[in-house]
Amino acid sequence: MSTPLVEMRGISKRFPPDVRANEDVSLAVAPGEILAILGENGAGKSTLMQILYGVYRRDAGEIRIDGVPVEFSNPGDAIRHGIGMIHQEFMLVRSFTVAENVAMGTAPLHGRRYDLQAVSARLTELGERFGLGIDPAATVEHLPVGVQQRVEILKLLYREARLLILDEPTAVLTPQEVKKLFDVLRALRAAGKSIIIVTHKLREVMDIADRVTVLRDGRVVGTRRTAETDEPALARLMVGRDVLLRADKTPQPHGRCRLSIADLSVAGHDGELRVRGLSLDVHGGEIVGIAGVDGNGQSELVEALFGLRPAVTGQVALDGEDVTTWTPARRRAAHMAYLPADRRHVGSVPDLTITDNAVLGGQRRFARLGGRWRDRRAAAAHARALIARFGIRTPGPDFPAGKLSGGNLQKLVLGREVAREPGVLVVEQPTRGLDVGAIETVWAELLAQRAQGRAILLVSAELEEILNLADRIAVIFDGRIVGTVQGEGADVAALGLMMAGRAVA
């Protein structure tokens, strides 16, 4: 490699009391190169990129740009040196136009006012050059998610970024939008831009990256050219062992209908309908996957199924009994379990210990003296059993749940729910942001529950996950089921079109 555009040498970072996030990490990215950063949850990927973007100060090591050492005190310093970052949660003002969003944070061209006409002209030029055509006058809230991501890229190009850092860039995109994004990234690479992608999707790494650097426990364990490696080898580097990259799902007969949804309509917080006349049945021993881009009513649907949001119309039935107006506690008592998308703020109480979280919603099972006191010994034993069964990495059951990595916290929440042996399990985005090792654990447990006759409704924006696990796939768009297909042999292109709201013949 010639002189790298950006080089990180011997970077180390620790957080109190003694958490080693990065230890002697070195990597480099050349002009016109796409570098992928892979690693398990808690491996130090995000910390490393936030050091590069000026969010954190490193404890040791140096950063070089064009071979010259630099110091960043904040993201503004990084931007001035040509480094930009696109976060998984877009930093856009939804009520502003594309041009207004791009202009924010830059110096006004004329006095105290932005020349939005000049900004728009520059955006049109950049869009044509890199295949990012967007109407500068369009309001962001009216743009699809994939187009909003293009606005974020345009923001960086407008600021003349030479290195673009993308954090999980395909998490909320349809397959067609992923292809369009990768076409844009290839155009940027051809123009000499450098790109770092932080992701856990091995297939996409092999598709788009020139090289990949793998972190484990805060250290670099290997850097490979993608042309000289494969997915199993990268997974082995990430977790230190062989990983099954596909679910081992065997056919099995389905039982009776356990969950029935009939003509269900649900409103969002603004009063507008988010679920519109949706009907679906799930049988015992079956996984029904709901595929769709985020924001098409999935969250409102699962919240209504568990009683966290009222139904406007329609009915939800468990084992033939109408539970539409039941409380979450009553549904839980009727053997319904729920794994929410937000494991940190909805699925757990971060300030409580692992033991406390392991018994949430089922405290009566661990009570004594007429329910007035908790049997701490039994609760701790239950927590230790979950830790052992699901391989939760923690110093012990008294460790605060909020300090667990995303993957380990997800294992805890999933373990708590399935330990109650539910008849119906509603699962939303079970592996979002998880590494391949944690994904393997979650998938295996869901299939084990299926084998035991549970009825599982799986809501996921990860099409690969749906294809691996679901017996049937229902595609949701704008709050409606627009098509249902068998999971075996499902056409990915057709699913992607349905996810985008386009009819498939």
C-alpha positions as CSV (number, residue, x, y, z in Angstrom):
1,M,0.0,0.0,0.0
2,S,1.2,3.5,-0.8
3,T,0.8,6.2,1.8
4,P,-2.6,5.6,3.4
5,L,-5.2,8.3,3.4
6,V,-5.9,7.5,7.0
7,E,-3.8,5.4,9.4
8,M,-4.5,4.5,13.0
9,R,-1.4,3.3,14.9
10,G,-1.4,1.5,18.3
11,I,-4.8,3.0,19.4
12,S,-5.8,2.1,22.9
13,K,-8.8,3.2,24.9
14,R,-10.1,2.2,28.3
15,F,-13.3,3.2,30.2
16,P,-13.7,3.2,34.0
17,P,-13.5,1.1,36.0
18,D,-11.3,-1.1,33.9
19,V,-13.0,-1.8,30.6
20,R,-10.6,-2.3,27.7
21,A,-12.4,-1.1,24.5
22,N,-9.3,-1.0,22.2
23,E,-5.8,-2.3,22.8
24,D,-2.9,-1.5,20.4
25,V,-5.2,-1.3,17.3
26,S,-3.7,-0.4,14.0
27,L,-5.3,-0.2,10.6
28,A,-5.1,1.8,7.4
29,V,-7.3,2.7,4.5
30,A,-5.9,3.8,1.1
31,P,-7.3,6.4,-1.3
32,G,-10.0,4.8,-3.4
33,E,-10.4,1.8,-1.1
34,I,-13.3,0.3,0.8
35,L,-12.3,-1.2,4.2
36,A,-14.8,-3.3,6.3
37,I,-14.5,-3.5,10.1
38,L,-15.8,-6.7,11.5
39,G,-16.1,-8.0,15.1
40,E,-18.4,-9.4,17.7
41,N,-20.6,-7.1,19.8
42,G,-18.3,-5.5,22.3
43,A,-15.2,-6.0,20.1
44,G,-14.4,-2.3,20.0
45,K,-15.5,-1.4,16.5
46,S,-17.7,1.6,17.4
47,T,-15.3,2.9,20.0
48,L,-12.5,2.8,17.4
49,M,-14.6,4.7,14.8
50,Q,-15.7,7.3,17.3
51,I,-12.0,7.9,18.1
52,L,-11.4,8.4,14.4
53,Y,-14.3,10.7,14.2
54,G,-13.3,12.8,17.2
55,V,-16.0,11.7,19.6
56,Y,-13.6,10.0,22.0
57,R,-10.0,10.9,22.9
58,R,-7.6,8.0,22.6
59,D,-5.4,6.9,25.6
60,A,-2.5,5.9,23.4
61,G,-1.5,5.7,19.7
62,E,-1.7,8.2,16.9
63,I,-3.9,9.0,13.9
64,R,-2.2,10.1,10.6
65,I,-3.8,11.6,7.5
66,D,-1.6,11.5,4.4
67,G,1.2,10.4,6.7
68,V,1.0,13.4,8.9
69,P,0.0,13.0,12.6
70,V,-3.3,14.8,13.6
71,E,-5.2,15.5,16.8
72,F,-9.0,15.6,17.0
73,S,-10.8,17.1,19.9
74,N,-14.3,16.8,18.4
75,P,-16.1,15.7,15.3
76,G,-15.7,19.2,13.8
77,D,-11.9,18.6,13.7
78,A,-12.4,15.3,11.9
79,I,-14.7,17.0,9.4
80,R,-12.2,19.7,8.7
81,H,-9.6,17.0,8.0
82,G,-12.0,15.4,5.5
83,I,-13.5,12.6,7.6
84,G,-17.2,12.2,7.8
85,M,-19.4,9.6,9.5
86,I,-23.0,8.3,8.8
87,H,-24.5,6.9,11.9
88,Q,-27.1,4.0,11.9
89,E,-29.6,6.6,13.2
90,F,-29.7,9.3,10.5
91,M,-28.9,12.8,11.7
92,L,-31.5,14.6,9.7
93,V,-34.2,17.2,10.5
94,R,-37.2,15.5,9.0
95,S,-39.2,18.7,8.5
96,F,-36.4,20.4,6.6
97,T,-35.7,20.0,2.9
98,V,-32.7,18.1,1.5
99,A,-30.9,21.4,0.8
100,E,-31.6,22.8,4.3
101,N,-30.3,19.6,5.9
102,V,-27.1,19.7,3.9
103,A,-26.5,23.4,4.5
104,M,-26.9,23.1,8.3
105,G,-23.6,23.1,10.1
106,T,-21.7,24.7,7.2
107,A,-20.7,28.4,6.9
108,P,-23.4,30.5,5.2
109,L,-22.4,31.6,1.8
110,H,-23.8,35.1,2.1
111,G,-23.6,36.8,5.4
112,R,-25.9,35.1,7.9
113,R,-28.2,33.5,5.3
114,Y,-27.7,30.3,3.4
115,D,-27.8,30.6,-0.4
116,L,-30.1,27.5,-0.8
117,Q,-30.1,28.0,-4.6
118,A,-26.3,27.6,-4.7
119,V,-26.5,24.7,-2.3
120,S,-29.1,23.0,-4.5
121,A,-27.0,23.5,-7.6
122,R,-24.0,21.9,-5.9
123,L,-26.2,19.0,-4.7
124,T,-27.5,18.4,-8.2
125,E,-24.0,18.4,-9.5
126,L,-22.8,15.9,-6.9
127,G,-25.9,13.7,-7.4
128,E,-25.3,13.5,-11.1
129,R,-21.7,12.6,-10.6
130,F,-22.1,9.8,-8.1
131,G,-25.6,8.5,-9.0
132,L,-27.2,10.2,-6.0
133,G,-30.0,12.1,-7.8
134,I,-32.3,13.7,-5.2
135,D,-34.6,16.7,-5.5
136,P,-32.9,19.3,-3.2
137,A,-36.3,20.8,-2.5
138,A,-37.8,17.6,-1.3
139,T,-38.8,17.4,2.4
140,V,-36.8,14.6,4.2
141,E,-39.8,13.2,6.0
142,H,-41.4,12.4,2.7
143,L,-38.4,10.4,1.4
144,P,-37.9,6.6,1.6
145,V,-35.3,5.4,4.1
146,G,-32.9,4.5,1.3
147,V,-33.1,8.0,-0.1
148,Q,-32.6,9.6,3.3
149,Q,-29.3,7.7,3.5
150,R,-28.3,9.3,0.2
151,V,-28.9,12.7,1.8
152,E,-26.5,11.7,4.5
153,I,-23.9,10.8,1.9
154,L,-24.5,14.0,0.0
155,K,-23.9,15.9,3.3
156,L,-20.5,14.4,3.5
157,L,-19.6,15.0,-0.1
158,Y,-20.8,18.6,0.1
159,R,-18.4,19.0,3.0
160,E,-15.7,17.5,0.7
161,A,-15.1,14.4,2.9
162,R,-12.3,12.2,1.6
163,L,-13.1,9.3,4.0
164,L,-16.7,8.2,4.7
165,I,-17.4,6.0,7.7
166,L,-20.7,4.1,7.5
167,D,-22.1,2.4,10.6
168,E,-24.3,-0.6,9.7
169,P,-25.4,1.1,6.4
170,T,-27.8,-1.6,5.2
171,A,-29.7,-2.2,8.4
172,V,-33.0,-0.6,7.2
173,L,-32.7,-1.1,3.4
174,T,-34.5,-3.5,1.0
175,P,-32.4,-5.7,-1.2
176,Q,-32.9,-3.3,-4.1
177,E,-31.8,-0.3,-2.0
178,V,-28.7,-2.2,-0.8
179,K,-27.8,-2.8,-4.5
180,K,-28.2,1.0,-5.2
181,L,-26.1,1.9,-2.2
182,F,-23.3,-0.4,-3.2
183,D,-23.4,1.1,-6.7
184,V,-23.0,4.5,-5.1
185,L,-20.1,3.3,-3.0
186,R,-18.3,1.8,-6.0
187,A,-18.7,5.1,-7.8
188,L,-17.2,6.9,-4.8
189,R,-14.3,4.5,-4.7
190,A,-13.7,5.0,-8.4
191,A,-13.6,8.7,-7.8
192,G,-10.8,8.2,-5.2
193,K,-12.9,8.4,-2.1
194,S,-12.1,6.1,0.8
195,I,-14.8,4.3,2.7
196,I,-14.9,2.4,6.0
197,I,-18.0,0.2,6.6
198,V,-18.7,-1.1,10.1
199,T,-21.0,-4.1,9.7
200,H,-21.8,-7.7,10.8
201,K,-23.1,-8.9,7.5
202,L,-20.4,-11.2,6.0
203,R,-22.0,-11.6,2.6
204,E,-22.1,-7.8,2.1
205,V,-18.4,-7.5,3.2
206,M,-17.5,-10.0,0.5
207,D,-19.5,-8.1,-2.0
208,I,-18.4,-4.6,-1.5
209,A,-15.1,-4.4,0.5
210,D,-11.5,-4.6,-0.8
211,R,-10.1,-5.5,2.6
212,V,-11.5,-6.4,6.0
213,T,-10.0,-5.8,9.4
214,V,-11.4,-8.1,12.2
215,L,-11.5,-7.1,15.9
216,R,-11.9,-9.4,18.8
217,D,-11.8,-8.3,22.4
218,G,-10.6,-4.9,21.4
219,R,-7.6,-6.2,19.4
220,V,-7.0,-6.7,15.7
221,V,-6.9,-10.4,15.0
222,G,-6.4,-10.2,11.3
223,T,-6.7,-8.2,8.1
224,R,-7.5,-9.9,4.9
225,R,-8.2,-9.1,1.3
226,T,-11.7,-10.2,0.5
227,A,-10.5,-11.8,-2.8
228,E,-8.3,-14.1,-0.7
229,T,-10.8,-15.2,2.0
230,D,-14.4,-16.4,2.5
231,E,-17.3,-16.0,4.9
232,P,-16.5,-19.0,7.1
233,A,-12.9,-17.9,7.5
234,L,-13.9,-14.4,8.5
235,A,-16.5,-15.7,11.0
236,R,-13.8,-17.9,12.5
237,L,-11.6,-14.8,13.0
238,M,-14.5,-12.9,14.6
239,V,-15.5,-15.5,17.3
240,G,-12.5,-17.8,17.5
241,R,-14.4,-20.9,16.4
242,D,-16.3,-22.3,13.5
243,V,-19.8,-20.7,13.1
244,L,-22.8,-22.2,11.3
245,L,-23.8,-19.4,8.9
246,R,-27.1,-20.9,8.0
247,A,-30.0,-22.2,10.1
248,D,-30.4,-26.0,10.2
249,K,-34.1,-26.1,9.8
250,T,-35.9,-29.4,9.2
251,P,-39.5,-29.7,8.0
252,Q,-42.1,-30.6,10.6
253,P,-45.9,-30.8,10.8
254,H,-47.7,-27.8,12.2
255,G,-50.2,-27.9,15.0
256,R,-53.4,-26.0,15.8
257,C,-53.7,-22.3,15.3
258,R,-52.3,-20.6,18.5
259,L,-52.3,-16.9,17.4
260,S,-55.0,-15.4,15.2
261,I,-55.0,-11.8,14.0
262,A,-58.2,-10.7,12.3
263,D,-58.8,-7.4,10.5
264,L,-56.5,-5.6,13.0
265,S,-56.0,-1.8,12.7
266,V,-53.6,0.0,15.1
267,A,-52.8,3.7,15.3
268,G,-49.4,5.4,16.0
269,H,-48.7,8.0,18.6
270,D,-50.0,10.7,16.2
271,G,-53.4,9.0,15.8
272,E,-52.7,7.9,12.2
273,L,-53.3,4.3,11.3
274,R,-50.1,2.3,11.1
275,V,-51.6,-1.1,10.8
276,R,-54.6,-1.4,8.4
277,G,-56.9,-4.4,8.4
278,L,-54.2,-6.9,8.9
279,S,-55.1,-10.6,9.2
280,L,-52.7,-13.5,9.9
281,D,-52.6,-16.9,11.7
282,V,-49.7,-18.6,13.3
283,H,-49.8,-22.4,14.2
284,G,-47.9,-24.4,16.7
285,G,-44.5,-25.6,15.5
286,E,-44.4,-22.8,12.9
287,I,-42.4,-19.7,12.4
288,V,-44.2,-17.0,10.4
289,G,-41.9,-14.2,9.3
290,I,-43.1,-10.7,8.7
291,A,-40.7,-9.1,6.2
292,G,-40.6,-5.4,5.5
293,V,-38.6,-2.2,5.7
294,D,-38.7,-0.5,9.2
295,G,-41.6,1.9,9.7
296,N,-44.3,0.0,7.9
297,G,-46.3,-0.8,11.0
298,Q,-44.3,-3.7,12.4
299,S,-43.7,-2.1,15.8
300,E,-47.3,-1.0,16.2
301,L,-48.4,-4.5,15.3
302,V,-46.3,-6.3,17.9
303,E,-47.1,-3.8,20.6
304,A,-50.8,-4.3,19.9
305,L,-50.4,-8.1,20.0
306,F,-48.9,-7.9,23.4
307,G,-51.3,-5.3,24.8
308,L,-48.9,-2.4,24.8
309,R,-51.0,-0.5,22.3
310,P,-54.8,-0.6,21.9
311,A,-56.4,-1.9,18.7
312,V,-58.6,0.5,16.8
313,T,-60.5,-2.3,15.1
314,G,-60.1,-6.1,14.7
315,Q,-59.3,-9.0,17.0
316,V,-56.4,-10.8,18.5
317,A,-57.0,-14.4,19.7
318,L,-54.8,-16.8,21.7
319,D,-55.7,-20.5,21.4
320,G,-59.2,-19.4,20.2
321,E,-59.8,-16.9,23.1
322,D,-60.3,-13.2,22.3
323,V,-57.5,-11.3,24.1
324,T,-57.8,-8.0,22.3
325,T,-58.5,-6.0,25.4
326,W,-56.3,-8.0,27.8
327,T,-53.4,-6.4,29.6
328,P,-49.8,-7.5,28.9
329,A,-49.7,-9.3,32.3
330,R,-52.8,-11.2,31.5
331,R,-51.5,-12.2,28.1
332,R,-48.2,-13.3,29.7
333,A,-50.2,-15.4,32.1
334,A,-51.9,-17.0,29.1
335,H,-48.5,-18.2,27.9
336,M,-47.6,-15.4,25.5
337,A,-44.1,-14.1,25.4
338,Y,-42.6,-11.0,23.7
339,L,-39.0,-10.2,22.6
340,P,-39.0,-6.5,21.8
341,A,-36.8,-4.8,19.3
342,D,-35.5,-2.4,22.0
343,R,-33.8,-4.8,24.3
344,R,-32.1,-2.1,26.3
345,H,-35.1,0.1,27.2
346,V,-38.1,-2.1,26.7
347,G,-36.9,-5.6,27.2
348,S,-34.8,-4.9,30.2
349,V,-34.1,-2.5,33.1
350,P,-30.4,-1.5,32.5
351,D,-29.8,-0.3,36.1
352,L,-30.9,-3.6,37.6
353,T,-28.7,-6.7,37.9
354,I,-28.8,-9.7,35.6
355,T,-30.7,-11.6,38.3
356,D,-33.3,-8.9,38.6
357,N,-33.8,-8.8,34.9
358,A,-34.0,-12.6,34.6
359,V,-37.1,-12.7,36.8
360,L,-38.9,-9.7,35.4
361,G,-42.5,-10.4,34.7
362,G,-42.3,-13.7,36.6
363,Q,-41.5,-12.5,40.1
364,R,-44.2,-14.7,41.6
365,R,-42.3,-17.8,40.6
366,F,-39.4,-16.6,42.8
367,A,-41.4,-15.4,45.8
368,R,-41.7,-16.7,49.4
369,L,-43.7,-15.9,52.5
370,G,-46.9,-15.4,50.6
371,G,-45.3,-13.4,47.8
372,R,-44.1,-10.6,50.1
373,W,-40.4,-11.4,49.6
374,R,-38.2,-12.7,46.8
375,D,-36.4,-15.9,47.1
376,R,-33.0,-14.5,46.2
377,R,-31.3,-17.8,46.2
378,A,-33.8,-19.3,43.7
379,A,-33.6,-16.1,41.5
380,A,-29.8,-16.2,41.4
381,A,-29.8,-19.8,40.5
382,H,-32.3,-19.1,37.7
383,A,-30.0,-16.3,36.4
384,R,-26.9,-18.6,36.6
385,A,-28.8,-21.2,34.6
386,L,-29.6,-18.7,31.9
387,I,-26.0,-17.5,31.8
388,A,-24.8,-21.1,31.3
389,R,-27.5,-22.1,28.8
390,F,-27.1,-19.1,26.5
391,G,-23.4,-18.4,27.0
392,I,-23.9,-14.9,28.4
393,R,-20.5,-13.3,28.9
394,T,-20.6,-11.6,32.3
395,P,-18.7,-11.6,35.6
396,G,-21.7,-13.0,37.4
397,P,-25.5,-12.7,38.1
398,D,-25.0,-9.5,40.1
399,F,-23.5,-7.7,37.1
400,P,-25.7,-4.7,35.9
401,A,-27.6,-5.7,32.8
402,G,-27.0,-2.3,31.2
403,K,-23.3,-3.0,31.0
404,L,-23.7,-6.1,28.9
405,S,-23.0,-6.0,25.2
406,G,-26.0,-5.9,22.9
407,G,-25.6,-9.6,22.0
408,N,-25.3,-10.7,25.6
409,L,-28.2,-8.6,26.7
410,Q,-30.3,-10.1,23.9
411,K,-29.4,-13.6,25.1
412,L,-30.6,-12.7,28.6
413,V,-33.9,-11.3,27.4
414,L,-34.6,-14.2,25.0
415,G,-33.6,-16.7,27.7
416,R,-36.0,-15.1,30.2
417,E,-38.9,-15.3,27.8
418,V,-38.4,-18.9,26.6
419,A,-37.7,-20.2,30.1
420,R,-41.4,-19.6,30.8
421,E,-42.3,-22.1,28.1
422,P,-44.7,-19.9,26.2
423,G,-47.3,-21.2,23.7
424,V,-46.9,-18.1,21.5
425,L,-43.7,-16.1,21.1
426,V,-43.7,-12.8,19.4
427,V,-40.2,-11.8,18.3
428,E,-39.2,-8.4,16.9
429,Q,-35.8,-7.8,15.3
430,P,-34.1,-10.5,17.4
431,T,-30.6,-10.1,15.9
432,R,-30.4,-6.4,15.0
433,G,-26.8,-5.3,15.5
434,L,-25.6,-8.7,16.7
435,D,-22.5,-10.5,15.5
436,V,-22.5,-13.9,13.8
437,G,-21.8,-15.8,17.1
438,A,-24.8,-14.2,18.9
439,I,-27.0,-14.6,15.8
440,E,-26.2,-18.3,15.7
441,T,-27.3,-18.7,19.3
442,V,-30.6,-16.8,18.8
443,W,-31.4,-18.6,15.6
444,A,-30.8,-22.0,17.2
445,E,-33.0,-21.2,20.2
446,L,-35.9,-20.0,18.0
447,L,-35.7,-23.2,16.0
448,A,-35.6,-25.2,19.2
449,Q,-38.8,-23.5,20.3
450,R,-40.3,-24.3,17.0
451,A,-39.4,-27.9,17.4
452,Q,-41.1,-27.9,20.8
453,G,-44.4,-26.8,19.2
454,R,-44.3,-23.1,19.9
455,A,-46.1,-20.7,17.6
456,I,-43.5,-18.0,16.6
457,L,-44.3,-14.7,14.9
458,L,-40.9,-13.3,13.7
459,V,-40.7,-9.6,12.7
460,S,-37.4,-8.8,11.1
461,A,-36.0,-6.3,8.6
462,E,-33.2,-8.8,7.9
463,L,-34.4,-10.7,4.8
464,E,-31.7,-13.3,5.2
465,E,-33.0,-14.0,8.7
466,I,-36.5,-14.4,7.5
467,L,-35.4,-16.7,4.7
468,N,-33.4,-18.9,7.1
469,L,-36.0,-19.3,9.8
470,A,-39.6,-18.8,8.5
471,D,-41.9,-21.5,7.3
472,R,-44.1,-18.8,5.8
473,I,-43.3,-15.2,4.9
474,A,-45.8,-12.4,5.0
475,V,-44.6,-9.1,3.5
476,I,-45.8,-5.9,5.2
477,F,-46.0,-2.5,3.5
478,D,-47.8,0.6,4.7
479,G,-49.4,-1.5,7.5
480,R,-50.9,-4.1,5.2
481,I,-49.9,-7.7,4.3
482,V,-49.2,-7.4,0.6
483,G,-48.3,-11.0,0.0
484,T,-47.6,-14.3,1.7
485,V,-45.3,-17.0,0.3
486,Q,-43.7,-20.2,1.6
487,G,-40.3,-19.8,3.1
488,E,-38.7,-22.7,1.3
489,G,-37.5,-21.5,-2.1
490,A,-38.8,-17.9,-1.7
491,D,-37.8,-15.5,-4.5
492,V,-35.6,-12.8,-2.9
493,A,-36.1,-10.3,-5.8
494,A,-39.9,-10.7,-5.6
495,L,-39.8,-10.2,-1.8
496,G,-37.8,-7.1,-2.2
497,L,-40.3,-5.7,-4.7
498,M,-43.1,-6.4,-2.3
499,M,-41.2,-4.8,0.6
500,A,-41.0,-1.7,-1.6
501,G,-44.8,-1.7,-2.2
502,R,-44.6,-2.9,-5.7
503,A,-47.0,-5.7,-6.8
504,V,-45.5,-8.9,-8.0
505,A,-47.3,-10.9,-10.8
